[in-house]
Amino acid sequence: MSSTPNGSLARAIASGILSGTFLGLFFKIMEQWTGVKVYTLLLNIDYIPYLNRIKFPEFVEFAFHVLISILLSLILVIYFNRKKLPRPTLVLTITLVGIVVGMLLYPTTILSERTPEFTDLKAIFFWLSGHVLYGLSLGFLLAYLRPKEG
């Protein structure tokens, strides 16, 4: 994805921060407009032992979310640095990763009283829509912030 390891690292971190923040803001707006607790679900750590005993301020919970986004971005950069995919294919592939991540994380809603019901169709729709947008934004940033292949 980049000609230098430092360029890849910086791009991965910046892309993770930007796309993670975008996802968080999307969910916060959706929750405020509709009352569907997708932002609450995004920040939820009720299922993580030890951390679930601590009441963190919202900005710390949001920082956890952004950190996870950065880690995912780093993993994707490391993986896709070895591949020579065309940019549109890379965006599509990372978008699919975003959808899979959303699908894998949604069931954590059953582990908390504060999050939407597992069968809440509006929550599922907003959750997966947000992860499509997340994947698109992360994919676009990672694909189009890299130098053109020579």
CNS distance restraints for C-alpha pairs under 8 A (distance, minus, plus):
assign (resid   1 and name CA) (resid   8 and name CA) 6.83 0.50 0.50
assign (resid   1 and name CA) (resid  77 and name CA) 6.80 0.50 0.50
assign (resid   1 and name CA) (resid  80 and name CA) 6.59 0.50 0.50
assign (resid   1 and name CA) (resid  81 and name CA) 4.70 0.50 0.50
assign (resid   1 and name CA) (resid  82 and name CA) 7.90 0.50 0.50
assign (resid   1 and name CA) (resid  84 and name CA) 7.83 0.50 0.50
assign (resid   1 and name CA) (resid 142 and name CA) 7.64 0.50 0.50
assign (resid   1 and name CA) (resid 143 and name CA) 7.22 0.50 0.50
assign (resid   1 and name CA) (resid 146 and name CA) 5.58 0.50 0.50
assign (resid   1 and name CA) (resid 147 and name CA) 7.33 0.50 0.50
assign (resid   2 and name CA) (resid   7 and name CA) 6.21 0.50 0.50
assign (resid   2 and name CA) (resid   8 and name CA) 5.40 0.50 0.50
assign (resid   2 and name CA) (resid  81 and name CA) 7.08 0.50 0.50
assign (resid   2 and name CA) (resid 146 and name CA) 5.28 0.50 0.50
assign (resid   2 and name CA) (resid 147 and name CA) 5.96 0.50 0.50
assign (resid   3 and name CA) (resid   7 and name CA) 7.23 0.50 0.50
assign (resid   3 and name CA) (resid   8 and name CA) 7.73 0.50 0.50
assign (resid   3 and name CA) (resid 147 and name CA) 7.26 0.50 0.50
assign (resid   4 and name CA) (resid   8 and name CA) 6.36 0.50 0.50
assign (resid   5 and name CA) (resid   9 and name CA) 6.14 0.50 0.50
assign (resid   6 and name CA) (resid  10 and name CA) 6.11 0.50 0.50
assign (resid   7 and name CA) (resid  11 and name CA) 6.01 0.50 0.50
assign (resid   8 and name CA) (resid  12 and name CA) 5.97 0.50 0.50
assign (resid   8 and name CA) (resid  77 and name CA) 6.80 0.50 0.50
assign (resid   8 and name CA) (resid 146 and name CA) 7.83 0.50 0.50
assign (resid   9 and name CA) (resid  13 and name CA) 6.20 0.50 0.50
assign (resid   9 and name CA) (resid  74 and name CA) 6.98 0.50 0.50
assign (resid   9 and name CA) (resid  77 and name CA) 7.96 0.50 0.50
assign (resid  10 and name CA) (resid  14 and name CA) 6.07 0.50 0.50
assign (resid  11 and name CA) (resid  15 and name CA) 5.83 0.50 0.50
assign (resid  11 and name CA) (resid 142 and name CA) 6.86 0.50 0.50
assign (resid  11 and name CA) (resid 145 and name CA) 7.01 0.50 0.50
assign (resid  11 and name CA) (resid 146 and name CA) 7.78 0.50 0.50
assign (resid  12 and name CA) (resid  16 and name CA) 5.96 0.50 0.50
assign (resid  12 and name CA) (resid  70 and name CA) 6.74 0.50 0.50
assign (resid  12 and name CA) (resid  73 and name CA) 5.23 0.50 0.50
assign (resid  12 and name CA) (resid  74 and name CA) 5.23 0.50 0.50
assign (resid  12 and name CA) (resid  77 and name CA) 6.41 0.50 0.50
assign (resid  12 and name CA) (resid 142 and name CA) 6.90 0.50 0.50
assign (resid  13 and name CA) (resid  17 and name CA) 6.17 0.50 0.50
assign (resid  13 and name CA) (resid  70 and name CA) 5.34 0.50 0.50
assign (resid  13 and name CA) (resid  73 and name CA) 6.95 0.50 0.50
assign (resid  13 and name CA) (resid  74 and name CA) 6.95 0.50 0.50
assign (resid  14 and name CA) (resid  18 and name CA) 6.11 0.50 0.50
assign (resid  14 and name CA) (resid  70 and name CA) 7.82 0.50 0.50
assign (resid  15 and name CA) (resid  19 and name CA) 5.92 0.50 0.50
assign (resid  15 and name CA) (resid  70 and name CA) 7.38 0.50 0.50
assign (resid  15 and name CA) (resid  73 and name CA) 6.90 0.50 0.50
assign (resid  15 and name CA) (resid 138 and name CA) 6.00 0.50 0.50
assign (resid  15 and name CA) (resid 141 and name CA) 5.75 0.50 0.50
assign (resid  15 and name CA) (resid 142 and name CA) 6.50 0.50 0.50
assign (resid  16 and name CA) (resid  20 and name CA) 5.68 0.50 0.50
assign (resid  16 and name CA) (resid  66 and name CA) 6.93 0.50 0.50
assign (resid  16 and name CA) (resid  67 and name CA) 7.87 0.50 0.50
assign (resid  16 and name CA) (resid  69 and name CA) 4.88 0.50 0.50
assign (resid  16 and name CA) (resid  70 and name CA) 4.05 0.50 0.50
assign (resid  16 and name CA) (resid  71 and name CA) 7.47 0.50 0.50
assign (resid  16 and name CA) (resid  72 and name CA) 7.37 0.50 0.50
assign (resid  16 and name CA) (resid  73 and name CA) 5.31 0.50 0.50
assign (resid  16 and name CA) (resid  74 and name CA) 7.92 0.50 0.50
assign (resid  16 and name CA) (resid 138 and name CA) 6.84 0.50 0.50
assign (resid  17 and name CA) (resid  21 and name CA) 5.94 0.50 0.50
assign (resid  17 and name CA) (resid  66 and name CA) 5.81 0.50 0.50
assign (resid  17 and name CA) (resid  67 and name CA) 7.72 0.50 0.50
assign (resid  17 and name CA) (resid  69 and name CA) 6.75 0.50 0.50
assign (resid  17 and name CA) (resid  70 and name CA) 6.10 0.50 0.50
assign (resid  18 and name CA) (resid  22 and name CA) 6.09 0.50 0.50
assign (resid  18 and name CA) (resid 138 and name CA) 7.97 0.50 0.50
assign (resid  19 and name CA) (resid  23 and name CA) 6.17 0.50 0.50
assign (resid  19 and name CA) (resid  69 and name CA) 7.52 0.50 0.50
assign (resid  19 and name CA) (resid 134 and name CA) 5.78 0.50 0.50
assign (resid  19 and name CA) (resid 137 and name CA) 5.66 0.50 0.50
assign (resid  19 and name CA) (resid 138 and name CA) 5.39 0.50 0.50
assign (resid  20 and name CA) (resid  24 and name CA) 6.19 0.50 0.50
assign (resid  20 and name CA) (resid  65 and name CA) 7.09 0.50 0.50
assign (resid  20 and name CA) (resid  66 and name CA) 5.21 0.50 0.50
assign (resid  20 and name CA) (resid  69 and name CA) 5.39 0.50 0.50
assign (resid  20 and name CA) (resid  70 and name CA) 7.73 0.50 0.50
assign (resid  20 and name CA) (resid 134 and name CA) 7.04 0.50 0.50
assign (resid  21 and name CA) (resid  25 and name CA) 6.10 0.50 0.50
assign (resid  21 and name CA) (resid  66 and name CA) 6.65 0.50 0.50
assign (resid  22 and name CA) (resid  26 and name CA) 6.11 0.50 0.50
assign (resid  22 and name CA) (resid 134 and name CA) 7.18 0.50 0.50
assign (resid  23 and name CA) (resid  27 and name CA) 6.23 0.50 0.50
assign (resid  23 and name CA) (resid 130 and name CA) 6.13 0.50 0.50
assign (resid  23 and name CA) (resid 131 and name CA) 7.28 0.50 0.50
assign (resid  23 and name CA) (resid 133 and name CA) 7.31 0.50 0.50
assign (resid  23 and name CA) (resid 134 and name CA) 5.64 0.50 0.50
assign (resid  24 and name CA) (resid  28 and name CA) 6.06 0.50 0.50
assign (resid  24 and name CA) (resid  39 and name CA) 6.73 0.50 0.50
assign (resid  24 and name CA) (resid  42 and name CA) 7.41 0.50 0.50
assign (resid  24 and name CA) (resid  62 and name CA) 7.59 0.50 0.50
assign (resid  25 and name CA) (resid  29 and name CA) 6.09 0.50 0.50
assign (resid  26 and name CA) (resid  30 and name CA) 6.16 0.50 0.50
assign (resid  26 and name CA) (resid 130 and name CA) 6.80 0.50 0.50
assign (resid  27 and name CA) (resid  31 and name CA) 5.99 0.50 0.50
assign (resid  27 and name CA) (resid  38 and name CA) 5.69 0.50 0.50
assign (resid  27 and name CA) (resid  39 and name CA) 4.68 0.50 0.50
assign (resid  27 and name CA) (resid  42 and name CA) 7.78 0.50 0.50
assign (resid  27 and name CA) (resid 126 and name CA) 7.73 0.50 0.50
assign (resid  27 and name CA) (resid 127 and name CA) 7.82 0.50 0.50
assign (resid  27 and name CA) (resid 130 and name CA) 6.98 0.50 0.50
assign (resid  28 and name CA) (resid  32 and name CA) 6.16 0.50 0.50
assign (resid  28 and name CA) (resid  38 and name CA) 7.48 0.50 0.50
assign (resid  28 and name CA) (resid  39 and name CA) 5.01 0.50 0.50
assign (resid  29 and name CA) (resid  33 and name CA) 6.04 0.50 0.50
assign (resid  30 and name CA) (resid  34 and name CA) 5.81 0.50 0.50
assign (resid  30 and name CA) (resid  35 and name CA) 7.44 0.50 0.50
assign (resid  30 and name CA) (resid  36 and name CA) 7.10 0.50 0.50
assign (resid  30 and name CA) (resid  38 and name CA) 7.42 0.50 0.50
assign (resid  30 and name CA) (resid  39 and name CA) 7.76 0.50 0.50
assign (resid  30 and name CA) (resid 126 and name CA) 7.53 0.50 0.50
assign (resid  31 and name CA) (resid  35 and name CA) 4.77 0.50 0.50
assign (resid  31 and name CA) (resid  36 and name CA) 4.97 0.50 0.50
assign (resid  31 and name CA) (resid  37 and name CA) 5.34 0.50 0.50
assign (resid  31 and name CA) (resid  38 and name CA) 6.04 0.50 0.50
assign (resid  31 and name CA) (resid  39 and name CA) 6.08 0.50 0.50
assign (resid  32 and name CA) (resid  36 and name CA) 7.90 0.50 0.50
assign (resid  36 and name CA) (resid 116 and name CA) 6.89 0.50 0.50
assign (resid  36 and name CA) (resid 122 and name CA) 7.15 0.50 0.50
assign (resid  36 and name CA) (resid 123 and name CA) 5.97 0.50 0.50
assign (resid  37 and name CA) (resid  41 and name CA) 6.24 0.50 0.50
assign (resid  37 and name CA) (resid 114 and name CA) 7.97 0.50 0.50
assign (resid  37 and name CA) (resid 115 and name CA) 5.84 0.50 0.50
assign (resid  37 and name CA) (resid 116 and name CA) 5.71 0.50 0.50
assign (resid  37 and name CA) (resid 123 and name CA) 7.16 0.50 0.50
assign (resid  38 and name CA) (resid  42 and name CA) 6.12 0.50 0.50
assign (resid  38 and name CA) (resid 115 and name CA) 7.32 0.50 0.50
assign (resid  38 and name CA) (resid 116 and name CA) 7.22 0.50 0.50
assign (resid  38 and name CA) (resid 123 and name CA) 6.25 0.50 0.50
assign (resid  38 and name CA) (resid 126 and name CA) 7.15 0.50 0.50
assign (resid  38 and name CA) (resid 127 and name CA) 6.28 0.50 0.50
assign (resid  39 and name CA) (resid  43 and name CA) 6.37 0.50 0.50
assign (resid  40 and name CA) (resid  44 and name CA) 5.91 0.50 0.50
assign (resid  40 and name CA) (resid 114 and name CA) 7.23 0.50 0.50
assign (resid  40 and name CA) (resid 115 and name CA) 6.14 0.50 0.50
assign (resid  41 and name CA) (resid 109 and name CA) 6.64 0.50 0.50
assign (resid  41 and name CA) (resid 114 and name CA) 7.81 0.50 0.50
assign (resid  41 and name CA) (resid 115 and name CA) 5.28 0.50 0.50
assign (resid  41 and name CA) (resid 116 and name CA) 7.37 0.50 0.50
assign (resid  42 and name CA) (resid  65 and name CA) 7.27 0.50 0.50
assign (resid  43 and name CA) (resid  58 and name CA) 7.93 0.50 0.50
assign (resid  43 and name CA) (resid  61 and name CA) 5.47 0.50 0.50
assign (resid  43 and name CA) (resid  62 and name CA) 6.12 0.50 0.50
assign (resid  43 and name CA) (resid  64 and name CA) 7.80 0.50 0.50
assign (resid  43 and name CA) (resid  65 and name CA) 6.49 0.50 0.50
assign (resid  44 and name CA) (resid  61 and name CA) 7.66 0.50 0.50
assign (resid  44 and name CA) (resid 115 and name CA) 7.72 0.50 0.50
assign (resid  45 and name CA) (resid  51 and name CA) 6.99 0.50 0.50
assign (resid  45 and name CA) (resid  52 and name CA) 5.86 0.50 0.50
assign (resid  46 and name CA) (resid  51 and name CA) 7.63 0.50 0.50
assign (resid  46 and name CA) (resid  52 and name CA) 4.69 0.50 0.50
assign (resid  46 and name CA) (resid 111 and name CA) 6.89 0.50 0.50
assign (resid  46 and name CA) (resid 112 and name CA) 6.06 0.50 0.50
assign (resid  47 and name CA) (resid  52 and name CA) 6.57 0.50 0.50
assign (resid  47 and name CA) (resid 108 and name CA) 7.24 0.50 0.50
assign (resid  47 and name CA) (resid 111 and name CA) 6.04 0.50 0.50
assign (resid  47 and name CA) (resid 112 and name CA) 7.39 0.50 0.50
assign (resid  48 and name CA) (resid  52 and name CA) 5.62 0.50 0.50
assign (resid  49 and name CA) (resid  53 and name CA) 7.62 0.50 0.50
assign (resid  50 and name CA) (resid  54 and name CA) 7.45 0.50 0.50
assign (resid  56 and name CA) (resid  60 and name CA) 6.07 0.50 0.50
assign (resid  56 and name CA) (resid  61 and name CA) 6.34 0.50 0.50
assign (resid  57 and name CA) (resid  61 and name CA) 6.52 0.50 0.50
assign (resid  58 and name CA) (resid  62 and name CA) 6.05 0.50 0.50
assign (resid  59 and name CA) (resid  63 and name CA) 6.05 0.50 0.50
assign (resid  60 and name CA) (resid  64 and name CA) 6.32 0.50 0.50
assign (resid  61 and name CA) (resid  65 and name CA) 6.50 0.50 0.50
assign (resid  62 and name CA) (resid  66 and name CA) 6.29 0.50 0.50
assign (resid  63 and name CA) (resid  67 and name CA) 6.03 0.50 0.50
assign (resid  64 and name CA) (resid  68 and name CA) 6.34 0.50 0.50
assign (resid  65 and name CA) (resid  69 and name CA) 6.37 0.50 0.50
assign (resid  66 and name CA) (resid  70 and name CA) 6.18 0.50 0.50
assign (resid  67 and name CA) (resid  71 and name CA) 6.23 0.50 0.50
assign (resid  68 and name CA) (resid  72 and name CA) 6.17 0.50 0.50
assign (resid  69 and name CA) (resid  73 and name CA) 6.10 0.50 0.50
assign (resid  70 and name CA) (resid  74 and name CA) 6.13 0.50 0.50
assign (resid  71 and name CA) (resid  75 and name CA) 6.21 0.50 0.50
assign (resid  72 and name CA) (resid  76 and name CA) 6.19 0.50 0.50
assign (resid  73 and name CA) (resid  77 and name CA) 6.16 0.50 0.50
assign (resid  73 and name CA) (resid 138 and name CA) 7.48 0.50 0.50
assign (resid  74 and name CA) (resid  78 and name CA) 6.13 0.50 0.50
assign (resid  75 and name CA) (resid  79 and name CA) 6.11 0.50 0.50
assign (resid  76 and name CA) (resid  80 and name CA) 5.85 0.50 0.50
assign (resid  76 and name CA) (resid  94 and name CA) 7.91 0.50 0.50
assign (resid  77 and name CA) (resid  81 and name CA) 5.67 0.50 0.50
assign (resid  77 and name CA) (resid 142 and name CA) 7.51 0.50 0.50
assign (resid  78 and name CA) (resid  82 and name CA) 7.39 0.50 0.50
assign (resid  79 and name CA) (resid  83 and name CA) 7.52 0.50 0.50
assign (resid  80 and name CA) (resid  84 and name CA) 7.58 0.50 0.50
assign (resid  80 and name CA) (resid  85 and name CA) 7.94 0.50 0.50
assign (resid  85 and name CA) (resid  89 and name CA) 6.17 0.50 0.50
assign (resid  85 and name CA) (resid  90 and name CA) 5.91 0.50 0.50
assign (resid  86 and name CA) (resid  90 and name CA) 6.24 0.50 0.50
assign (resid  87 and name CA) (resid  91 and name CA) 6.23 0.50 0.50
assign (resid  87 and name CA) (resid 143 and name CA) 5.27 0.50 0.50
assign (resid  87 and name CA) (resid 144 and name CA) 6.95 0.50 0.50
assign (resid  88 and name CA) (resid  92 and name CA) 6.22 0.50 0.50
assign (resid  88 and name CA) (resid 143 and name CA) 7.79 0.50 0.50
assign (resid  89 and name CA) (resid  93 and name CA) 6.01 0.50 0.50
assign (resid  90 and name CA) (resid  94 and name CA) 6.10 0.50 0.50
assign (resid  90 and name CA) (resid 139 and name CA) 6.46 0.50 0.50
assign (resid  90 and name CA) (resid 143 and name CA) 6.29 0.50 0.50
assign (resid  91 and name CA) (resid  95 and name CA) 6.04 0.50 0.50
assign (resid  91 and name CA) (resid 135 and name CA) 7.69 0.50 0.50
assign (resid  91 and name CA) (resid 136 and name CA) 6.25 0.50 0.50
assign (resid  91 and name CA) (resid 138 and name CA) 7.81 0.50 0.50
assign (resid  91 and name CA) (resid 139 and name CA) 4.13 0.50 0.50
assign (resid  91 and name CA) (resid 140 and name CA) 5.48 0.50 0.50
assign (resid  91 and name CA) (resid 142 and name CA) 7.95 0.50 0.50
assign (resid  91 and name CA) (resid 143 and name CA) 6.40 0.50 0.50
assign (resid  92 and name CA) (resid  96 and name CA) 6.27 0.50 0.50
assign (resid  92 and name CA) (resid 136 and name CA) 7.29 0.50 0.50
assign (resid  92 and name CA) (resid 139 and name CA) 7.14 0.50 0.50
assign (resid  93 and name CA) (resid  97 and name CA) 6.38 0.50 0.50
assign (resid  93 and name CA) (resid 139 and name CA) 7.66 0.50 0.50
assign (resid  94 and name CA) (resid  98 and name CA) 6.24 0.50 0.50
assign (resid  94 and name CA) (resid 135 and name CA) 5.51 0.50 0.50
assign (resid  94 and name CA) (resid 136 and name CA) 7.06 0.50 0.50
assign (resid  94 and name CA) (resid 138 and name CA) 7.11 0.50 0.50
assign (resid  94 and name CA) (resid 139 and name CA) 5.04 0.50 0.50
assign (resid  95 and name CA) (resid  99 and name CA) 6.39 0.50 0.50
assign (resid  95 and name CA) (resid 131 and name CA) 7.96 0.50 0.50
assign (resid  95 and name CA) (resid 132 and name CA) 5.93 0.50 0.50
assign (resid  95 and name CA) (resid 133 and name CA) 7.71 0.50 0.50
assign (resid  95 and name CA) (resid 134 and name CA) 7.33 0.50 0.50
assign (resid  95 and name CA) (resid 135 and name CA) 3.70 0.50 0.50
assign (resid  95 and name CA) (resid 136 and name CA) 4.97 0.50 0.50
assign (resid  95 and name CA) (resid 138 and name CA) 7.68 0.50 0.50
assign (resid  95 and name CA) (resid 139 and name CA) 6.24 0.50 0.50
assign (resid  96 and name CA) (resid 100 and name CA) 6.22 0.50 0.50
assign (resid  96 and name CA) (resid 132 and name CA) 7.57 0.50 0.50
assign (resid  96 and name CA) (resid 135 and name CA) 6.83 0.50 0.50
assign (resid  97 and name CA) (resid 101 and name CA) 6.11 0.50 0.50
assign (resid  97 and name CA) (resid 135 and name CA) 6.69 0.50 0.50
assign (resid  98 and name CA) (resid 102 and name CA) 6.21 0.50 0.50
assign (resid  98 and name CA) (resid 131 and name CA) 5.27 0.50 0.50
assign (resid  98 and name CA) (resid 132 and name CA) 6.01 0.50 0.50
assign (resid  98 and name CA) (resid 134 and name CA) 6.31 0.50 0.50
assign (resid  98 and name CA) (resid 135 and name CA) 4.34 0.50 0.50
assign (resid  98 and name CA) (resid 136 and name CA) 7.94 0.50 0.50
assign (resid  99 and name CA) (resid 103 and name CA) 6.18 0.50 0.50
assign (resid  99 and name CA) (resid 128 and name CA) 6.38 0.50 0.50
assign (resid  99 and name CA) (resid 131 and name CA) 5.42 0.50 0.50
assign (resid  99 and name CA) (resid 132 and name CA) 5.60 0.50 0.50
assign (resid  99 and name CA) (resid 135 and name CA) 7.00 0.50 0.50
assign (resid 100 and name CA) (resid 104 and name CA) 6.09 0.50 0.50
assign (resid 101 and name CA) (resid 105 and name CA) 6.11 0.50 0.50
assign (resid 101 and name CA) (resid 131 and name CA) 7.61 0.50 0.50
assign (resid 102 and name CA) (resid 106 and name CA) 5.98 0.50 0.50
assign (resid 102 and name CA) (resid 127 and name CA) 6.84 0.50 0.50
assign (resid 102 and name CA) (resid 128 and name CA) 5.91 0.50 0.50
assign (resid 102 and name CA) (resid 131 and name CA) 5.64 0.50 0.50
assign (resid 103 and name CA) (resid 107 and name CA) 7.57 0.50 0.50
assign (resid 103 and name CA) (resid 128 and name CA) 7.15 0.50 0.50
assign (resid 106 and name CA) (resid 118 and name CA) 7.79 0.50 0.50
assign (resid 106 and name CA) (resid 124 and name CA) 7.58 0.50 0.50
assign (resid 106 and name CA) (resid 127 and name CA) 7.50 0.50 0.50
assign (resid 107 and name CA) (resid 111 and name CA) 7.95 0.50 0.50
assign (resid 107 and name CA) (resid 118 and name CA) 6.64 0.50 0.50
assign (resid 108 and name CA) (resid 112 and name CA) 7.46 0.50 0.50
assign (resid 109 and name CA) (resid 115 and name CA) 5.48 0.50 0.50
assign (resid 109 and name CA) (resid 116 and name CA) 6.23 0.50 0.50
assign (resid 109 and name CA) (resid 117 and name CA) 6.66 0.50 0.50
assign (resid 109 and name CA) (resid 118 and name CA) 5.92 0.50 0.50
assign (resid 110 and name CA) (resid 115 and name CA) 7.78 0.50 0.50
assign (resid 110 and name CA) (resid 117 and name CA) 6.88 0.50 0.50
assign (resid 110 and name CA) (resid 118 and name CA) 5.91 0.50 0.50
assign (resid 116 and name CA) (resid 120 and name CA) 6.44 0.50 0.50
assign (resid 116 and name CA) (resid 123 and name CA) 6.56 0.50 0.50
assign (resid 119 and name CA) (resid 124 and name CA) 7.71 0.50 0.50
assign (resid 120 and name CA) (resid 124 and name CA) 6.29 0.50 0.50
assign (resid 121 and name CA) (resid 125 and name CA) 6.04 0.50 0.50
assign (resid 122 and name CA) (resid 126 and name CA) 6.12 0.50 0.50
assign (resid 123 and name CA) (resid 127 and name CA) 5.79 0.50 0.50
assign (resid 124 and name CA) (resid 128 and name CA) 6.02 0.50 0.50
assign (resid 125 and name CA) (resid 129 and name CA) 5.92 0.50 0.50
assign (resid 126 and name CA) (resid 130 and name CA) 5.92 0.50 0.50
assign (resid 127 and name CA) (resid 131 and name CA) 6.35 0.50 0.50
assign (resid 128 and name CA) (resid 132 and name CA) 6.16 0.50 0.50
assign (resid 129 and name CA) (resid 133 and name CA) 6.32 0.50 0.50
assign (resid 130 and name CA) (resid 134 and name CA) 6.02 0.50 0.50
assign (resid 131 and name CA) (resid 135 and name CA) 5.96 0.50 0.50
assign (resid 132 and name CA) (resid 136 and name CA) 6.12 0.50 0.50
assign (resid 133 and name CA) (resid 137 and name CA) 6.05 0.50 0.50
assign (resid 134 and name CA) (resid 138 and name CA) 5.99 0.50 0.50
assign (resid 135 and name CA) (resid 139 and name CA) 5.74 0.50 0.50
assign (resid 136 and name CA) (resid 140 and name CA) 5.88 0.50 0.50
assign (resid 137 and name CA) (resid 141 and name CA) 6.07 0.50 0.50
assign (resid 138 and name CA) (resid 142 and name CA) 6.05 0.50 0.50
assign (resid 139 and name CA) (resid 143 and name CA) 5.83 0.50 0.50
assign (resid 140 and name CA) (resid 144 and name CA) 5.73 0.50 0.50
assign (resid 140 and name CA) (resid 145 and name CA) 7.92 0.50 0.50
assign (resid 141 and name CA) (resid 145 and name CA) 5.58 0.50 0.50
assign (resid 142 and name CA) (resid 146 and name CA) 6.53 0.50 0.50
